[in-house]
C-alpha cells in the first residue's frame, strides 16, 4: 500500500531506471502521479520531453518554485532558485568566475593541495574513499571560490551543510525541536551569520577580485546598485555546496568504475583521451543530477500533454542515459561509446545531460570537469585501486548520489608496487 502523496517515491528511489522504464512503457513520456509529498508530479521521460521542459520556450516552468518545495528553506535565492530576467542577470555576473582563464588559475592553486591530500591517504589496505573525496573537494573549492578558504570555520560549515541537506530530505517538514527540519533551519541561520561576516570583511578590504566571493561583493546591478549582503550570502551557500557535491559525486563514480575495470585504469594512464571517455561514461551511468524539478506557473503542454498551474515537473535525466533507443547495451560500462567513430551521445542533443540543460544548466560544469580531471590525473599517477570481487556500490539517491557505504577500495601505491621509493 502506497502512502498518500508519496505514491511511487520509494520505488523510484530504490530503482530509478527500472521504475522509469516501466512508467515510460505503461504511460508514455509524460504522466502525472503523486510523488515526493506533492499531489501532482508530472514525470518527464525521454530526450524529446526533457528537451521541451528544459528549454521552456514559453516560460511556463519555474525552477525556483520547483526546487523551492524541496530545498528552498535552506538554499533559497541561490542561482538555481531564480527565474527569468533576475536569473539571467545574476548568472551573467557569476559566469565571470568560471571563464577559462579563471579556471586555469584555480587549478594552479589547487594542484599542490591535491598532491598533499592524496599523500595523506593510506596506500596499503581498504579505504572508504568517498568521504575523503568530498572533504578534499570541499576544502579546495572553498579556498578558490572565496579566495582565502574557510579556515577554522570549515568543519562547522561542513556540518551546517549536512544539517541543511538532511532537513531537505526529511518527510516531516515542521520545525519540531530536535528533529531534522528544525536543525536544518538553525543551520541555515548559522551559515548566514558566518557568510555574512565574510562578506562584511571582504567589502571592508580592498583585495583583488580574483574569486567568486570578491566578484559578488564588487558586482553592480544594471541600475547601478550593489548586490545586498543577503544576495551574496545566498549565492555563496548554494554554489559552495554544489561545487562540493557534484564534483565529489563525479569523482566517486569514475573511481568506482575504474576499480571495477582495471584495464581502463591503465589505459587512462597511457592516454589522456581515455580518461575523458571514462568520465563521460561514468556520468552517463550515474549523473550528479539524476532528476530536476520545475513547477508550472502558467498553463502549458509537454509533447502535447496539458499541465495545469501548480503541477510539479520532474525530468528524469538518468533515464535518458539508459534508454536502449539511444544507447547500445546501456547497462554496460563502455567508454568507447563516446569515441568519435561511435558518438552515441550525439544521437540526440538531450541523450547525455549529466549537468542539466537550458538556461539553468550547471554554471560550474567546466570548473567541475577541470577539478575532476586534475584529481584523476594525480591519482592515476600515484595509485592503483580495486574493489572486492562482485562488489556493487549501494548508491544513496537522496540528493546528489553518493555511496551509502563510503565506497571501500583497496588503494596501493604504484611507486611501491613498482619498486620505486614512495613519494612520501
C-alpha positions as CSV (number, residue, x, y, z in Angstrom):
1,X,0.0,0.0,0.0
2,X,1.4,3.4,-1.0
3,X,1.3,6.3,1.4
4,X,-0.8,9.4,0.4
5,X,1.2,12.0,-1.6
6,X,4.3,9.7,-1.7
7,X,3.0,7.4,-4.4
8,X,5.9,5.7,-6.2
9,X,8.6,7.7,-4.3
10,X,10.3,4.8,-2.6
11,X,10.0,2.6,-5.7
12,X,11.7,5.4,-7.7
13,X,14.5,5.9,-5.1
14,X,15.3,2.2,-4.9
15,X,15.5,1.5,-8.7
16,X,15.0,4.8,-10.6
17,X,15.9,3.5,-14.1
18,X,13.8,0.3,-13.8
19,X,10.9,2.3,-12.4
20,X,11.2,4.9,-15.2
21,X,11.3,2.3,-17.9
22,X,8.1,0.7,-16.6
23,X,6.5,4.1,-16.3
24,X,7.6,5.0,-19.9
25,X,6.3,1.8,-21.3
26,X,3.0,2.0,-19.5
27,X,2.2,5.7,-19.6
28,X,4.5,7.3,-22.2
29,X,6.9,10.2,-21.8
30,X,4.7,12.4,-19.7
31,X,2.5,11.2,-16.8
32,X,1.1,12.7,-13.6
33,X,1.0,11.0,-10.2
34,X,1.6,11.8,-6.5
35,X,5.2,11.7,-5.6
36,X,7.6,13.3,-3.1
37,X,4.7,14.6,-0.9
38,X,3.1,16.6,-3.8
39,X,-0.3,15.7,-5.2
40,X,0.5,16.3,-8.9
41,X,4.0,15.4,-10.1
42,X,4.5,15.2,-13.9
43,X,7.2,12.7,-14.6
44,X,9.0,13.6,-17.8
45,X,11.0,10.8,-19.6
46,X,12.9,10.6,-22.8
47,X,15.0,13.2,-24.7
48,X,12.2,15.0,-26.6
49,X,10.2,15.6,-23.5
50,X,13.2,16.6,-21.4
51,X,14.3,19.0,-24.0
52,X,10.9,20.7,-24.1
53,X,10.9,21.1,-20.4
54,X,14.5,22.4,-20.0
55,X,14.2,24.8,-23.0
56,X,10.8,26.1,-21.7
57,X,10.3,28.3,-24.6
58,X,7.0,29.9,-23.3
59,X,8.5,30.5,-19.8
60,X,5.7,28.4,-18.2
61,X,8.0,26.5,-15.8
62,X,9.7,27.9,-12.7
63,X,12.9,26.4,-11.4
64,X,12.7,28.5,-8.3
65,X,9.2,27.2,-7.4
66,X,10.2,23.7,-8.4
67,X,13.3,23.4,-6.3
68,X,11.8,25.7,-3.6
69,X,9.4,23.0,-2.5
70,X,12.3,20.7,-1.5
71,X,15.4,22.8,-0.7
72,X,14.0,26.4,-0.7
73,X,14.1,27.0,3.1
74,X,17.8,26.1,3.2
75,X,19.2,27.3,-0.1
76,X,16.7,30.0,-1.0
77,X,17.5,32.5,-3.7
78,X,20.6,30.7,-4.8
79,X,21.1,30.8,-8.6
80,X,19.1,27.5,-9.1
81,X,16.1,29.1,-7.4
82,X,15.9,32.2,-9.5
83,X,14.0,32.7,-12.7
84,X,13.6,35.0,-15.7
85,X,15.5,38.3,-16.0
86,X,16.7,38.1,-12.4
87,X,18.3,34.7,-13.1
88,X,20.0,35.9,-16.3
89,X,21.4,38.9,-14.6
90,X,22.8,37.1,-11.6
91,X,24.2,34.3,-13.9
92,X,26.0,36.8,-16.2
93,X,27.9,38.2,-13.2
94,X,28.8,34.8,-11.8
95,X,29.9,33.5,-15.2
96,X,33.0,35.7,-14.9
97,X,34.2,33.5,-12.1
98,X,34.1,30.4,-14.4
99,X,35.8,31.7,-17.5
100,X,38.6,29.5,-18.9
101,X,41.4,31.8,-17.7
102,X,39.9,31.8,-14.2
103,X,39.6,28.0,-14.1
104,X,43.2,27.7,-15.2
105,X,44.3,30.0,-12.3
106,X,42.2,28.0,-9.9
107,X,43.8,24.8,-11.0
108,X,47.3,26.2,-10.5
109,X,46.4,26.9,-6.8
110,X,44.6,23.6,-6.4
111,X,47.1,21.2,-7.9
112,X,49.6,21.3,-4.9
113,X,46.7,20.9,-2.5
114,X,45.5,17.8,-4.4
115,X,49.1,16.4,-4.2
116,X,49.2,17.0,-0.4
117,X,45.7,15.5,0.2
118,X,46.4,12.3,-1.9
119,X,49.7,11.9,0.0
120,X,47.7,11.7,3.3
121,X,45.6,8.8,2.1
122,X,46.6,5.3,3.1
123,X,48.2,3.4,0.3
124,X,48.1,-0.1,1.7
125,X,44.7,-1.5,2.7
126,X,41.0,-0.8,2.4
127,X,39.9,2.8,2.5
128,X,36.5,4.4,2.4
129,X,37.3,6.8,-0.4
130,X,34.1,8.7,-0.9
131,X,34.1,10.8,2.4
132,X,37.8,11.6,1.7
133,X,37.0,12.9,-1.8
134,X,34.1,15.0,-0.5
135,X,36.3,16.5,2.2
136,X,39.2,17.3,-0.2
137,X,36.9,18.9,-2.8
138,X,35.2,21.0,-0.2
139,X,38.5,22.3,1.2
140,X,39.9,23.1,-2.2
141,X,36.8,24.7,-3.8
142,X,36.0,26.8,-0.8
143,X,39.5,28.2,-1.0
144,X,39.4,29.1,-4.7
145,X,35.9,30.4,-4.6
146,X,36.3,32.5,-1.5
147,X,39.9,33.5,-2.1
148,X,41.1,32.6,1.4
149,X,39.3,29.3,2.4
150,X,37.1,28.8,5.4
151,X,39.9,28.4,7.9
152,X,38.7,27.4,11.4
153,X,35.1,27.6,10.3
154,X,35.5,24.8,7.7
155,X,34.3,21.9,9.9
156,X,31.4,23.9,11.2
157,X,30.3,24.9,7.7
158,X,30.6,21.3,6.6
159,X,28.3,20.2,9.5
160,X,25.8,23.0,8.8
161,X,25.6,21.9,5.1
162,X,24.9,18.4,6.2
163,X,22.1,19.5,8.6
164,X,20.5,21.5,5.8
165,X,20.7,18.6,3.4
166,X,19.3,16.1,5.9
167,X,16.4,18.5,6.6
168,X,15.6,18.9,2.9
169,X,15.2,15.1,2.6
170,X,13.0,14.9,5.7
171,X,9.4,13.8,5.2
172,X,8.4,15.6,8.4
173,X,8.7,19.3,7.3
174,X,7.7,21.1,10.5
175,X,10.0,22.8,13.0
176,X,9.8,20.4,15.9
177,X,12.8,21.0,18.2
178,X,15.5,18.3,17.8
179,X,14.2,16.9,14.5
180,X,15.9,17.4,11.1
181,X,13.7,20.2,9.9
182,X,14.4,22.3,13.0
183,X,18.1,21.5,12.9
184,X,18.2,22.5,9.2
185,X,16.6,25.9,9.8
186,X,19.1,26.6,12.7
187,X,22.0,25.5,10.4
188,X,20.8,27.9,7.7
189,X,20.7,30.8,10.2
190,X,24.2,29.9,11.3
191,X,25.5,29.8,7.7
192,X,24.0,33.2,7.1
193,X,25.9,34.5,10.1
194,X,29.2,33.0,9.0
195,X,29.0,34.0,5.4
196,X,27.6,37.5,6.3
197,X,30.7,38.2,8.4
198,X,32.9,37.2,5.4
199,X,31.0,39.5,3.1
200,X,31.3,42.4,5.5
201,X,35.1,41.8,5.9
202,X,35.6,41.4,2.2
203,X,33.8,44.7,1.4
204,X,35.7,46.5,4.1
205,X,39.0,45.4,2.5
206,X,40.2,46.2,-1.0
207,X,41.7,42.9,-2.1
208,X,41.8,41.5,-5.6
209,X,38.6,40.3,-7.2
210,X,40.1,37.0,-8.2
211,X,37.5,34.8,-6.7
212,X,33.7,34.4,-6.7
213,X,33.1,36.0,-3.3
214,X,35.0,39.1,-4.1
215,X,33.3,39.4,-7.5
216,X,29.9,39.2,-6.0
217,X,30.8,41.7,-3.3
218,X,32.0,44.2,-6.0
219,X,29.3,43.4,-8.6
220,X,27.0,46.2,-9.7
221,X,23.4,45.6,-10.9
222,X,22.0,47.1,-14.1
223,X,20.6,50.1,-12.2
224,X,23.9,50.8,-10.5
225,X,23.3,49.2,-7.2
226,X,25.4,46.6,-5.5
227,X,24.2,43.2,-4.6
228,X,23.0,43.1,-1.0
229,X,24.8,41.1,1.6
230,X,21.9,38.7,1.6
231,X,22.2,38.2,-2.2
232,X,25.9,37.3,-1.9
233,X,25.4,35.0,1.1
234,X,22.6,33.2,-0.8
235,X,24.7,32.6,-3.8
236,X,27.8,31.5,-2.0
237,X,26.0,29.0,0.2
238,X,24.4,27.2,-2.7
239,X,27.5,27.4,-5.0
240,X,29.9,26.0,-2.4
241,X,27.6,23.1,-1.7
242,X,27.0,22.4,-5.4
243,X,30.7,22.6,-6.1
244,X,31.4,20.1,-3.4
245,X,28.7,17.6,-4.1
246,X,28.7,17.5,-7.9
247,X,32.5,17.1,-8.2
248,X,32.7,14.6,-5.4
249,X,29.8,12.5,-7.0
250,X,31.5,12.5,-10.4
251,X,34.9,11.6,-8.9
252,X,33.4,8.8,-6.9
253,X,31.6,7.3,-9.9
254,X,34.8,7.4,-12.0
255,X,36.9,5.8,-9.3
256,X,34.3,3.1,-8.8
257,X,34.1,2.2,-12.4
258,X,37.9,2.2,-12.8
259,X,38.1,-0.1,-9.8
260,X,35.7,-2.5,-11.5
261,X,37.5,-2.2,-14.8
262,X,41.3,-2.1,-14.1
263,X,42.2,-2.4,-17.8
264,X,40.7,1.1,-18.2
265,X,42.9,2.4,-15.3
266,X,46.0,1.5,-17.2
267,X,44.5,2.8,-20.4
268,X,43.9,6.2,-18.8
269,X,47.5,6.3,-17.6
270,X,48.7,5.8,-21.1
271,X,46.3,8.0,-23.0
272,X,44.7,11.2,-21.5
273,X,41.8,10.9,-24.0
274,X,40.8,7.6,-22.4
275,X,40.1,9.5,-19.1
276,X,37.7,11.8,-21.0
277,X,35.8,8.8,-22.3
278,X,35.7,7.2,-18.8
279,X,34.5,10.4,-17.3
280,X,31.6,10.8,-19.7
281,X,30.6,7.1,-19.4
282,X,30.7,7.3,-15.6
283,X,28.5,10.4,-15.7
284,X,26.2,8.6,-18.0
285,X,25.7,5.7,-15.7
286,X,25.4,7.9,-12.6
287,X,24.9,11.7,-13.3
288,X,25.3,14.1,-10.4
289,X,21.8,15.4,-11.2
290,X,19.6,12.3,-11.8
291,X,16.5,14.4,-11.9
292,X,15.5,18.1,-11.9
293,X,12.5,20.0,-10.5
294,X,10.2,22.6,-12.1
295,X,6.7,23.9,-11.3
296,X,4.1,25.1,-13.8
297,X,3.3,28.8,-13.4
298,X,1.0,29.2,-16.4
299,X,-0.9,26.5,-18.4
300,X,1.4,24.7,-20.8
301,X,1.9,21.4,-22.5
302,X,4.8,18.9,-22.8
303,X,4.7,16.9,-26.0
304,X,1.0,17.8,-26.2
305,X,0.2,16.7,-22.7
306,X,-1.5,19.5,-20.8
307,X,-0.2,20.6,-17.4
308,X,-2.1,22.7,-15.0
309,X,-0.7,25.6,-13.0
310,X,0.8,24.3,-9.7
311,X,1.8,20.9,-11.2
312,X,5.4,19.9,-10.3
313,X,7.5,18.6,-13.1
314,X,10.4,16.1,-12.7
315,X,12.5,15.5,-15.8
316,X,14.4,12.2,-15.1
317,X,17.8,12.8,-16.8
318,X,19.2,9.5,-15.7
319,X,16.5,7.6,-17.7
320,X,17.7,9.2,-20.9
321,X,21.2,7.8,-20.2
322,X,19.8,4.3,-20.0
323,X,17.4,4.1,-22.9
324,X,18.2,1.3,-25.4
325,X,16.6,3.5,-28.0
326,X,19.6,5.8,-27.6
327,X,22.4,3.7,-26.3
328,X,23.8,0.2,-27.2
329,X,23.7,-2.1,-24.2
330,X,23.0,0.8,-21.9
331,X,23.6,-1.0,-18.6
332,X,27.2,-1.9,-19.5
333,X,30.3,0.2,-18.8
334,X,31.6,1.0,-22.3
335,X,33.6,4.3,-22.6
336,X,34.2,3.7,-26.2
337,X,30.5,4.6,-26.9
338,X,31.8,8.2,-26.7
339,X,34.6,7.7,-29.1
340,X,34.3,9.7,-32.4
341,X,33.6,6.6,-34.5
342,X,30.5,5.7,-32.4
343,X,29.5,9.0,-30.8
344,X,26.3,7.6,-29.2
345,X,25.9,10.7,-27.2
346,X,25.3,12.7,-30.5
347,X,22.1,10.7,-31.5
348,X,20.1,13.4,-29.7
349,X,21.2,16.6,-28.0
350,X,19.4,15.5,-24.8
351,X,20.7,11.9,-24.8
352,X,23.5,12.8,-22.4
353,X,22.7,15.6,-20.0
354,X,24.6,15.0,-16.7
355,X,24.6,18.7,-15.9
356,X,21.1,19.6,-17.0
357,X,20.3,21.9,-19.9
358,X,18.7,25.1,-21.0
359,X,19.2,28.4,-19.1
360,X,19.7,26.6,-15.8
361,X,22.5,24.2,-16.9
362,X,25.2,23.9,-14.3
363,X,27.2,27.1,-14.2
364,X,30.2,25.3,-12.7
365,X,30.2,22.4,-15.3
366,X,33.6,23.3,-16.8
367,X,35.1,24.1,-13.3
368,X,33.9,20.7,-12.0
369,X,35.3,18.9,-15.1
370,X,38.7,20.6,-14.7
371,X,38.9,19.6,-11.0
372,X,37.8,16.0,-11.7
373,X,40.5,15.7,-14.4
374,X,43.3,17.0,-12.2
375,X,42.4,14.8,-9.3
376,X,42.2,11.8,-11.5
377,X,45.4,12.6,-13.3
378,X,47.3,12.7,-10.0
379,X,45.5,9.7,-8.5
380,X,46.2,7.5,-11.6
381,X,49.9,8.5,-11.4
382,X,50.1,7.8,-7.7
383,X,47.9,4.8,-7.0
384,X,46.2,1.7,-8.2
385,X,42.9,0.6,-6.6
386,X,40.3,-2.2,-6.7
387,X,37.1,-3.4,-5.0
388,X,36.2,-6.8,-3.8
389,X,35.1,-9.3,-6.4
390,X,31.4,-8.9,-7.1
391,X,31.1,-5.6,-5.2
392,X,28.3,-3.3,-6.4
393,X,28.2,0.2,-4.9
394,X,25.0,1.0,-3.0
395,X,24.1,4.4,-4.1
396,X,22.3,6.8,-1.7
397,X,20.0,8.5,-4.2
398,X,18.6,11.3,-2.0
399,X,20.0,14.4,-3.5
400,X,23.3,14.2,-5.3
401,X,24.2,10.5,-5.5
402,X,26.9,9.2,-3.1
403,X,27.9,5.7,-1.9
404,X,25.9,4.7,1.2
405,X,28.9,2.6,2.4
406,X,31.7,5.2,1.6
407,X,32.9,3.1,-1.3
408,X,35.6,0.9,0.3
409,X,38.5,0.4,-2.1
410,X,41.9,-1.2,-1.8
411,X,44.4,1.5,-2.5
412,X,48.0,0.7,-3.2
413,X,51.0,2.9,-4.2
414,X,52.2,2.4,-7.7
415,X,55.6,3.6,-6.7
416,X,55.9,0.9,-4.0
417,X,54.4,-1.8,-6.3
418,X,57.0,-0.9,-9.0
419,X,59.9,-0.9,-6.6
420,X,60.3,2.9,-6.6
421,X,60.6,4.8,-3.4
422,X,57.3,6.1,-2.2
423,X,56.6,9.8,-2.8
424,X,56.1,10.2,0.9
